[in-house]
């Protein structure tokens, strides 16, 4: 094996872990399709393990993550691609308890960012969530009414309890 180049910015530990992972990868010929027909939209919170929490494995689902697990315009593009090209027939939109995006207002979070960065953050739209259930209902509506997503696609919204590990169906 040839010497690996040094990674910039302190990534050596992660690249070493990646080499160990690659040595045990048993399915190097995945198709890229969502084998279980599932696409999950969820928060970037590191307490969430999207595949494990719904009993799926590598290659079974498409996962789209962002702060708060919202269906943004970019997420809608991912859903359209998943549904129309990658075998997705079920979309789960999952927010979670104790989410930072739902625990502050937009101005409070901007202030925290300004304190952290030392810069003006009033121009930044963060997408804070004042009512998770209402946000989930709106996100389900956006998916179900998109002209490139057929009505045959099942769309559901859930709240994941980070303490119990349980999903609560919302709509």
C-alpha positions as CSV (number, residue, x, y, z in Angstrom):
1,X,0.0,0.0,0.0
2,X,1.3,3.4,-0.9
3,X,1.7,6.1,1.7
4,X,-1.4,8.2,2.2
5,X,-1.0,11.9,1.7
6,X,-1.3,14.0,4.9
7,X,-4.7,15.5,5.4
8,X,-4.9,19.2,5.9
9,X,-6.6,20.7,9.0
10,X,-6.4,17.8,11.4
11,X,-8.4,15.0,9.7
12,X,-5.8,12.3,10.1
13,X,-7.8,10.4,12.8
14,X,-10.9,10.4,10.7
15,X,-9.0,9.2,7.6
16,X,-7.5,6.4,9.7
17,X,-11.0,5.4,10.8
18,X,-12.1,5.6,7.2
19,X,-9.4,3.2,6.1
20,X,-10.6,0.7,8.8
21,X,-14.2,1.1,7.6
22,X,-13.2,0.6,4.0
23,X,-11.4,-2.6,4.9
24,X,-14.6,-4.1,6.2
25,X,-17.0,-2.8,3.6
26,X,-19.0,-5.8,2.4
27,X,-21.2,-4.1,-0.1
28,X,-19.0,-2.0,-2.4
29,X,-21.4,-2.4,-5.4
30,X,-24.5,-0.6,-4.1
31,X,-26.7,0.7,-6.8
32,X,-27.4,4.1,-5.2
33,X,-31.2,3.3,-5.1
34,X,-33.1,3.5,-1.8
35,X,-33.5,-0.3,-1.4
36,X,-36.3,0.1,1.2
37,X,-37.9,2.9,-0.8
38,X,-37.5,5.3,2.1
39,X,-36.2,8.9,2.2
40,X,-35.7,10.5,5.6
41,X,-35.6,14.3,6.2
42,X,-34.3,15.0,9.7
43,X,-32.2,17.4,11.8
44,X,-28.4,17.5,11.8
45,X,-28.4,16.7,15.5
46,X,-25.8,14.1,16.3
47,X,-28.2,12.3,18.7
48,X,-30.2,11.1,15.7
49,X,-29.1,7.9,13.8
50,X,-31.7,7.9,11.0
51,X,-31.1,4.4,9.7
52,X,-30.8,2.6,13.1
53,X,-33.9,4.3,14.6
54,X,-36.1,2.8,11.9
55,X,-34.4,-0.5,11.6
56,X,-32.7,0.0,8.2
57,X,-29.2,-0.6,6.9
58,X,-26.7,1.0,4.6
59,X,-28.2,1.4,1.2
60,X,-31.8,1.2,2.3
61,X,-32.7,4.9,2.5
62,X,-31.8,8.4,1.3
63,X,-31.1,10.7,4.2
64,X,-31.4,14.5,4.0
65,X,-30.3,16.5,7.0
66,X,-30.3,20.2,8.0
67,X,-30.9,22.3,11.1
68,X,-34.3,21.5,12.4
69,X,-35.1,18.8,9.8
70,X,-37.1,21.2,7.6
71,X,-38.3,20.7,4.0
72,X,-36.4,23.6,2.4
73,X,-36.3,24.2,-1.3
74,X,-33.0,22.2,-1.5
75,X,-34.6,19.3,0.4
76,X,-37.5,19.4,-2.0
77,X,-35.1,18.9,-4.9
78,X,-33.6,15.9,-3.0
79,X,-37.1,14.4,-2.5
80,X,-38.0,14.9,-6.2
81,X,-34.8,13.2,-7.2
82,X,-35.3,10.4,-4.7
83,X,-38.9,9.8,-5.8
84,X,-38.4,10.1,-9.5
85,X,-35.0,8.5,-10.0
86,X,-33.9,6.6,-6.9
87,X,-36.7,4.3,-5.9
88,X,-38.2,6.3,-3.0
89,X,-41.9,5.7,-2.3
90,X,-42.1,6.8,1.3
91,X,-40.9,10.1,2.8
92,X,-40.5,10.5,6.6
93,X,-40.0,14.0,7.9
94,X,-38.6,13.8,11.4
95,X,-38.1,16.6,13.9
96,X,-37.0,15.9,17.4
97,X,-37.3,16.9,21.1
98,X,-34.9,19.3,22.7
99,X,-34.0,20.8,19.3
100,X,-31.9,24.0,19.3
101,X,-33.9,25.2,16.3
102,X,-37.1,25.1,18.4
103,X,-35.7,26.4,21.7
104,X,-34.9,30.0,20.7
105,X,-36.3,32.8,18.6
106,X,-34.6,33.9,15.4
107,X,-33.3,37.0,17.1
108,X,-32.0,35.1,20.1
109,X,-30.1,32.7,17.9
110,X,-28.7,35.5,15.8
111,X,-27.5,37.2,19.0
112,X,-25.8,33.9,20.2
113,X,-24.1,33.6,16.8
114,X,-23.0,37.3,16.9
115,X,-21.5,36.7,20.3
116,X,-19.7,33.6,19.1
117,X,-18.5,35.0,15.8
118,X,-18.0,38.7,16.7
119,X,-19.9,39.6,13.5
120,X,-23.3,41.0,12.5
121,X,-25.7,38.1,11.8
122,X,-28.9,40.1,11.3
123,X,-28.8,39.2,7.5
124,X,-28.8,35.5,8.2
125,X,-32.2,33.6,8.0
126,X,-31.9,30.6,10.3
127,X,-35.4,29.1,10.1
128,X,-36.2,28.7,13.8
129,X,-39.2,26.6,14.6
130,X,-41.8,28.1,17.0
131,X,-44.3,25.2,16.7
132,X,-43.0,21.8,15.6
133,X,-46.3,20.3,14.8
134,X,-47.3,23.3,12.6
135,X,-43.9,23.2,10.9
136,X,-44.3,19.5,10.3
137,X,-47.8,19.9,8.9
138,X,-46.5,22.6,6.5
139,X,-43.6,20.5,5.4
140,X,-45.9,17.5,4.7
141,X,-48.1,19.9,2.7
142,X,-45.1,21.1,0.7
143,X,-44.1,17.6,-0.3
144,X,-47.6,16.4,-1.0
145,X,-48.5,19.3,-3.3
146,X,-45.2,19.4,-5.2
147,X,-46.0,18.8,-8.9
148,X,-43.1,16.4,-9.4
149,X,-44.0,14.2,-6.4
150,X,-46.9,11.7,-7.3
151,X,-49.7,11.3,-4.8
152,X,-48.8,7.6,-4.5
153,X,-45.8,8.6,-2.4
154,X,-46.5,8.1,1.3
155,X,-45.5,11.2,3.3
156,X,-45.5,11.2,7.1
157,X,-44.3,13.5,9.9
158,X,-42.8,12.4,13.2
159,X,-41.2,13.8,16.3
160,X,-38.3,11.7,17.6
161,X,-37.8,11.7,21.4
162,X,-34.0,11.9,21.9
163,X,-34.4,10.6,25.4
164,X,-36.6,7.5,24.8
165,X,-35.6,6.8,21.2
166,X,-39.3,6.6,20.1
167,X,-41.0,8.2,17.1
168,X,-44.3,9.8,17.6
169,X,-46.5,10.1,14.4
170,X,-47.7,13.6,14.0
171,X,-49.4,13.7,10.5
